Amino acid sequence: MDNITMSLGIYFEVKDAEIYGGEGTVGYAATIVDISLSGLQKADFTKYAESQKEGMAQFCHVPVEKVRVISRDECEENTD
């Protein structure tokens, strides 16, 4: 069972980012990683999600307040 992995996705709404059209726009993004069973047992998901949110803000060149963690459903509703 040591080789079992799962995918972990965190979905974001990003406001006012140039990559999505600039001020007044909303874009959607996700980070998805594979994580092992042993990694799942050790993971601090709250800390991980917060670091991913900060990373997304840096990537999009916006303040972290412009990035919101959302559900997969919300992301899919707004991107399909």
C-alpha positions as CSV (number, residue, x, y, z in Angstrom):
1,M,0.0,0.0,0.0
2,D,3.0,2.3,0.1
3,N,2.6,3.2,-3.6
4,I,-0.9,4.5,-3.3
5,T,-1.3,8.1,-4.5
6,M,-4.2,10.6,-4.6
7,S,-4.7,13.8,-6.4
8,L,-5.2,16.9,-4.3
9,G,-6.7,19.9,-6.0
10,I,-7.1,23.5,-4.7
11,Y,-9.2,25.8,-6.8
12,F,-9.0,29.6,-6.9
13,E,-10.9,32.7,-7.9
14,V,-8.5,35.5,-8.8
15,K,-9.6,39.1,-9.2
16,D,-8.0,42.0,-11.1
17,A,-5.1,40.0,-12.5
18,E,-3.5,41.1,-15.7
19,I,-3.3,37.5,-16.8
20,Y,-7.1,37.4,-16.8
21,G,-7.7,40.8,-18.3
22,G,-6.8,43.3,-15.6
23,E,-8.8,45.3,-13.2
24,G,-12.5,44.4,-12.9
25,T,-12.0,40.9,-14.2
26,V,-12.2,37.5,-12.5
27,G,-10.2,34.4,-13.5
28,Y,-10.1,30.9,-12.2
29,A,-7.2,28.6,-11.6
30,A,-6.2,25.3,-9.8
31,T,-3.2,23.6,-8.4
32,I,-3.4,19.8,-8.5
33,V,-0.7,17.6,-7.1
34,D,-0.3,13.9,-6.5
35,I,0.4,12.9,-2.9
36,S,1.3,9.6,-1.5
37,L,-0.5,7.8,1.3
38,S,2.3,8.5,3.7
39,G,2.2,12.2,2.7
40,L,-1.5,12.4,3.4
41,Q,-1.0,11.2,6.9
42,K,1.6,13.9,7.6
43,A,0.0,16.7,5.7
44,D,-1.2,20.0,7.2
45,F,-3.8,20.8,4.7
46,T,-4.7,24.2,6.1
47,K,-1.1,25.3,5.9
48,Y,-0.7,23.8,2.4
49,A,-3.8,25.6,1.1
50,E,-2.7,28.9,2.5
51,S,0.8,28.6,0.9
52,Q,-0.9,27.7,-2.4
53,K,-3.1,30.8,-2.1
54,E,0.0,32.9,-1.5
55,G,1.8,31.3,-4.4
56,M,-1.2,31.9,-6.7
57,A,-1.3,35.6,-5.7
58,Q,2.4,35.9,-6.5
59,F,2.0,34.1,-9.8
60,C,-0.8,36.4,-10.8
61,H,0.9,39.6,-9.4
62,V,-2.0,40.5,-7.2
63,P,-2.4,40.9,-3.4
64,V,-3.4,37.7,-1.6
65,E,-6.7,39.4,-0.7
66,K,-7.6,39.2,-4.4
67,V,-7.4,35.4,-4.3
68,R,-10.1,33.2,-2.9
69,V,-10.1,29.4,-2.4
70,I,-13.3,28.0,-4.0
71,S,-14.8,24.6,-4.5
72,R,-14.2,22.5,-7.6
73,D,-17.8,22.9,-8.5
74,E,-17.7,26.7,-8.4
75,C,-14.6,26.6,-10.6
76,E,-16.1,24.3,-13.1
77,E,-19.4,26.3,-13.2
78,N,-17.4,29.4,-14.1
79,T,-15.0,27.9,-16.6
80,D,-17.1,25.6,-18.7
